Amino acid sequence: MYEHRVIHIPREVLKAEEREYGRLPRYLEEKFDEYSKLGWEFSGMQTVWVEREKGGCLLSLFGARENIAQVLVFRREIPGDEPKEAGP
């Protein structure tokens, strides 16, 4: 069995200007190195939908808005945890 860690990629890293194209690869390398040293294995990058509310009095007029978030997923095996057989 595994435990998982989900890390949000900051919007400013994803929306780097042309002169900063190397920003995302550097960010990913740092996170991969940081978590691998702690025993985490990279499992994948996912896109998730996040619904956020706008603040203030205009909320009632415009409601909530959706945003896309990019996340990194890491996993590591739980020591001594034997897989359980599925039931009937």
MDTraj code that builds the backbone (N, CA, C; nanometers):
import mdtraj as md
import numpy as np

residues = "MET TYR GLU HIS ARG VAL ILE HIS ILE PRO ARG GLU VAL LEU LYS ALA GLU GLU ARG GLU TYR GLY ARG LEU PRO ARG TYR LEU GLU GLU LYS PHE ASP GLU TYR SER LYS LEU GLY TRP GLU PHE SER GLY MET GLN THR VAL TRP VAL GLU ARG GLU LYS GLY GLY CYS LEU LEU SER LEU PHE GLY ALA ARG GLU ASN ILE ALA GLN VAL LEU VAL PHE ARG ARG GLU ILE PRO GLY ASP GLU PRO LYS GLU ALA GLY PRO".split()
xyz = np.array([
    [0.0844, -0.1159, 0.0000],
    [0.0000, 0.0000, 0.0000],
    [0.0905, 0.1242, 0.0000],
    [0.0379, 0.2308, -0.0573],
    [0.1143, 0.3550, -0.0699],
    [0.0442, 0.4698, 0.0012],
    [0.1243, 0.5661, 0.0456],
    [0.0705, 0.6950, 0.0864],
    [0.1094, 0.7929, -0.0238],
    [0.0319, 0.8977, -0.0372],
    [0.0523, 0.9925, -0.1466],
    [0.0695, 1.1350, -0.0961],
    [0.1417, 1.2133, -0.1712],
    [0.1622, 1.3558, -0.1430],
    [0.1322, 1.4303, -0.2724],
    [0.0490, 1.5325, -0.2651],
    [0.0105, 1.6117, -0.3817],
    [0.0627, 1.7542, -0.3625],
    [0.1398, 1.8024, -0.4602],
    [0.2038, 1.9328, -0.4532],
    [0.1494, 2.0208, -0.5655],
    [0.0960, 2.1355, -0.5292],
    [0.0435, 2.2310, -0.6270],
    [0.1594, 2.3034, -0.6967],
    [0.1541, 2.3153, -0.8280],
    [0.2530, 2.3938, -0.9024],
    [0.2020, 2.5369, -0.9062],
    [0.2767, 2.6315, -0.8489],
    [0.2294, 2.7703, -0.8451],
    [0.2038, 2.8269, -0.9852],
    [0.0996, 2.9075, -0.9952],
    [0.0605, 2.9678, -1.1234],
    [0.1745, 3.0486, -1.1842],
    [0.2519, 3.1194, -1.1004],
    [0.3602, 3.2010, -1.1548],
    [0.4694, 3.1167, -1.2204],
    [0.4827, 2.9909, -1.1803],
    [0.5788, 2.9011, -1.2449],
    [0.5239, 2.8554, -1.3796],
    [0.3942, 2.8273, -1.3852],
    [0.3326, 2.7810, -1.5099],
    [0.3195, 2.8914, -1.6132],
    [0.2993, 3.0157, -1.5685],
    [0.2773, 3.1274, -1.6600],
    [0.4013, 3.2149, -1.6713],
    [0.5172, 3.1525, -1.6837],
    [0.6419, 3.2273, -1.6941],
    [0.6479, 3.3018, -1.8270],
    [0.7112, 3.4163, -1.8256],
    [0.7296, 3.4939, -1.9479],
    [0.8302, 3.4247, -2.0384],
    [0.8351, 3.4687, -2.1623],
    [0.9212, 3.4067, -2.2636],
    [1.0655, 3.3932, -2.2154],
    [1.1165, 3.4941, -2.1489],
    [1.2563, 3.4896, -2.1046],
    [1.2772, 3.3936, -1.9867],
    [1.1680, 3.3381, -1.9326],
    [1.1775, 3.2493, -1.8171],
    [1.1365, 3.1056, -1.8504],
    [1.1526, 3.0626, -1.9751],
    [1.1080, 2.9283, -2.0124],
    [1.1697, 2.8193, -1.9267],
    [1.2869, 2.8441, -1.8716],
    [1.3523, 2.7427, -1.7897],
    [1.2969, 2.7324, -1.6499],
    [1.2013, 2.8166, -1.6139],
    [1.1500, 2.8197, -1.4768],
    [1.0767, 2.6910, -1.4382],
    [0.9892, 2.6407, -1.5232],
    [0.9158, 2.5183, -1.4916],
    [1.0087, 2.3979, -1.4796],
    [1.0991, 2.3748, -1.5754],
    [1.1896, 2.2605, -1.5586],
    [1.2728, 2.2686, -1.4302],
    [1.3196, 2.3876, -1.3958],
    [1.3971, 2.4024, -1.2713],
    [1.3112, 2.3720, -1.1492],
    [1.1871, 2.4202, -1.1506],
    [1.0950, 2.3939, -1.0401],
    [1.0724, 2.2430, -1.0258],
    [1.0468, 2.1755, -1.1378],
    [1.0223, 2.0311, -1.1345],
    [1.1452, 1.9553, -1.0839],
    [1.2628, 1.9914, -1.1328],
    [1.3854, 1.9263, -1.0870],
    [1.4034, 1.9419, -0.9363],
    [1.3783, 2.0625, -0.8862],
    [1.3916, 2.0872, -0.7421],
    [1.2951, 1.9999, -0.6617],
    [1.1705, 1.9926, -0.7063],
    [1.0709, 1.9115, -0.6347],
    [1.1027, 1.7628, -0.6438],
    [1.1447, 1.7149, -0.7627],
    [1.1792, 1.5741, -0.7770],
    [1.2954, 1.5383, -0.6843],
    [1.3988, 1.6228, -0.6804],
    [1.5140, 1.5976, -0.5942],
    [1.4749, 1.6029, -0.4468],
    [1.3985, 1.7055, -0.4102],
    [1.3569, 1.7240, -0.2706],
    [1.2790, 1.6030, -0.2199],
    [1.1799, 1.5585, -0.2963],
    [1.0952, 1.4488, -0.2497],
    [1.1618, 1.3121, -0.2636],
    [1.2474, 1.2934, -0.3630],
    [1.3155, 1.1647, -0.3746],
    [1.4107, 1.1426, -0.2570],
    [1.4725, 1.2505, -0.2070],
    [1.5602, 1.2390, -0.0892],
    [1.4824, 1.1977, 0.0355],
    [1.3528, 1.2259, 0.0364],
    [1.2678, 1.1895, 0.1498],
    [1.1979, 1.0548, 0.1292],
    [1.2330, 0.9862, 0.0191],
    [1.1771, 0.8537, -0.0058],
    [1.0512, 0.8509, -0.0904],
    [1.0139, 0.9656, -0.1482],
    [0.8943, 0.9713, -0.2315],
    [0.9310, 0.9437, -0.3771],
    [0.8434, 0.8750, -0.4466],
    [0.8602, 0.8426, -0.5886],
    [0.7585, 0.9251, -0.6681],
    [0.8037, 0.9860, -0.7786],
    [0.7131, 1.0635, -0.8625],
    [0.6128, 0.9687, -0.9264],
    [0.4861, 1.0008, -0.9135],
    [0.3807, 0.9153, -0.9667],
    [0.3148, 0.9759, -1.0905],
    [0.3125, 1.1105, -1.1005],
    [0.2533, 1.1731, -1.2184],
    [0.2193, 1.3191, -1.1954],
    [0.1796, 1.3843, -1.3043],
    [0.1330, 1.5221, -1.2979],
    [-0.0117, 1.5210, -1.3437],
    [-0.0978, 1.5861, -1.2674],
    [-0.2408, 1.5831, -1.2954],
    [-0.2971, 1.7245, -1.3066],
    [-0.4051, 1.7354, -1.3798],
    [-0.4805, 1.8598, -1.3885],
    [-0.6081, 1.8400, -1.3079],
    [-0.6354, 1.9334, -1.2174],
    [-0.7567, 1.9239, -1.1375],
    [-0.8352, 2.0541, -1.1516],
    [-0.9659, 2.0424, -1.1421],
    [-1.0535, 2.1596, -1.1467],
    [-1.0804, 2.2046, -1.0047],
    [-1.0662, 2.3321, -0.9820],
    [-1.0887, 2.3892, -0.8502],
    [-1.1918, 2.5002, -0.8657],
    [-1.2973, 2.4932, -0.7890],
    [-1.3984, 2.5984, -0.7941],
    [-1.3680, 2.6985, -0.6838],
    [-1.3526, 2.8234, -0.7225],
    [-1.3237, 2.9297, -0.6262],
    [-1.4334, 3.0333, -0.6335],
    [-1.4669, 3.0863, -0.5191],
    [-1.5678, 3.1908, -0.5156],
    [-1.5014, 3.3266, -0.5271],
    [-1.5682, 3.4152, -0.5961],
    [-1.5230, 3.5535, -0.5987],
    [-1.5698, 3.6187, -0.4698],
    [-1.4932, 3.7087, -0.4176],
    [-1.5316, 3.7773, -0.2954],
    [-1.6137, 3.9015, -0.3255],
    [-1.6669, 3.9607, -0.2220],
    [-1.7382, 4.0871, -0.2365],
    [-1.8832, 4.0708, -0.2743],
    [-1.9482, 4.1842, -0.2978],
    [-2.0921, 4.1856, -0.3236],
    [-2.1277, 4.1353, -0.4637],
    [-2.0306, 4.1237, -0.5514],
    [-2.0603, 4.0760, -0.6871],
    [-2.0773, 3.9244, -0.6934],
    [-2.0465, 3.8567, -0.5832],
    [-2.0597, 3.7118, -0.5804],
    [-2.1997, 3.6681, -0.6210],
    [-2.3000, 3.7361, -0.5715],
    [-2.4370, 3.6964, -0.6023],
    [-2.4704, 3.7145, -0.7503],
    [-2.4033, 3.8070, -0.8175],
    [-2.4295, 3.8299, -0.9596],
    [-2.3554, 3.7312, -1.0494],
    [-2.2309, 3.7033, -1.0149],
    [-2.1468, 3.6238, -1.1047],
    [-2.1194, 3.4827, -1.0551],
    [-2.1466, 3.4541, -0.9309],
    [-2.1289, 3.3195, -0.8787],
    [-1.9832, 3.2794, -0.8686],
    [-1.9615, 3.1497, -0.8712],
    [-1.8269, 3.0957, -0.8561],
    [-1.7598, 3.0831, -0.9920],
    [-1.6304, 3.0701, -0.9899],
    [-1.5568, 3.0484, -1.1145],
    [-1.4688, 2.9246, -1.0989],
    [-1.4371, 2.8629, -1.2089],
    [-1.3535, 2.7435, -1.2059],
    [-1.2135, 2.7791, -1.2500],
    [-1.1171, 2.7156, -1.1905],
    [-0.9780, 2.7310, -1.2281],
    [-0.9167, 2.5937, -1.2437],
    [-0.8150, 2.5888, -1.3241],
    [-0.7400, 2.4647, -1.3415],
    [-0.6153, 2.4735, -1.2564],
    [-0.5844, 2.3667, -1.1858],
    [-0.4615, 2.3598, -1.1071],
    [-0.3799, 2.2410, -1.1572],
    [-0.2510, 2.2607, -1.1664],
    [-0.1593, 2.1517, -1.2017],
    [-0.0937, 2.1044, -1.0734],
    [-0.0936, 1.9740, -1.0521],
    [-0.0346, 1.9187, -0.9308],
    [0.0612, 1.8054, -0.9645],
    [0.1624, 1.7910, -0.8808],
    [0.2540, 1.6788, -0.8887],
    [0.2103, 1.5774, -0.7845],
    [0.2120, 1.4504, -0.8208],
    [0.1726, 1.3450, -0.7277],
    [0.2945, 1.2570, -0.7011],
    [0.3248, 1.2411, -0.5732],
    [0.4331, 1.1544, -0.5296],
    [0.3743, 1.0434, -0.4434],
    [0.4410, 0.9301, -0.4393],
    [0.3956, 0.8200, -0.3552],
    [0.5155, 0.7518, -0.2915],
    [0.4893, 0.6862, -0.1798],
    [0.5909, 0.6003, -0.1192],
    [0.5201, 0.4868, -0.0481],
    [0.5878, 0.3750, -0.0482],
    [0.5310, 0.2561, 0.0122],
    [0.5279, 0.2715, 0.1631],
    [0.4200, 0.2246, 0.2223],
    [0.4088, 0.2265, 0.3677],
    [0.4814, 0.1021, 0.4196],
    [0.5905, 0.1219, 0.4962],
    [0.6701, 0.0077, 0.5435],
    [0.5866, -0.0883, 0.6277],
    [0.6059, -0.2166, 0.6021],
    [0.5398, -0.3210, 0.6808],
    [0.3926, -0.3374, 0.6536],
    [0.3375, -0.2650, 0.5577],
    [0.1965, -0.2754, 0.5265],
    [0.1784, -0.3777, 0.4148],
    [0.1240, -0.4914, 0.4492],
    [0.1013, -0.5976, 0.3519],
    [-0.0271, -0.5705, 0.2741],
    [-0.0262, -0.5978, 0.1431],
    [-0.1495, -0.5790, 0.0651],
    [-0.2610, -0.6689, 0.1178],
    [-0.3811, -0.6168, 0.1213],
    [-0.4964, -0.6947, 0.1665],
    [-0.5685, -0.7502, 0.0461],
    [-0.6186, -0.8714, 0.0602],
    [-0.6924, -0.9321, -0.0500],
    [-0.8307, -0.8701, -0.0597],
    [-0.8752, -0.8538, -0.1817],
    [-1.0083, -0.7987, -0.2053],
    [-1.1141, -0.8971, -0.1597],
    [-1.2242, -0.8438, -0.1127],
    [-1.3353, -0.9283, -0.0671],
    [-1.4093, -0.9890, -0.1844],
    [-1.5097, -1.0713, -0.1534],
    [-1.5854, -1.1395, -0.2603],
    [-1.6651, -1.0470, -0.3475],
])
top = md.Topology()
chain = top.add_chain()
for i, resn in enumerate(residues, 1):
    res = top.add_residue(resn, chain, resSeq=i)
    for name in ("N", "CA", "C"):
        top.add_atom(name, md.element.get_by_symbol(name[0]), res)
traj = md.Trajectory(xyz[None], top)
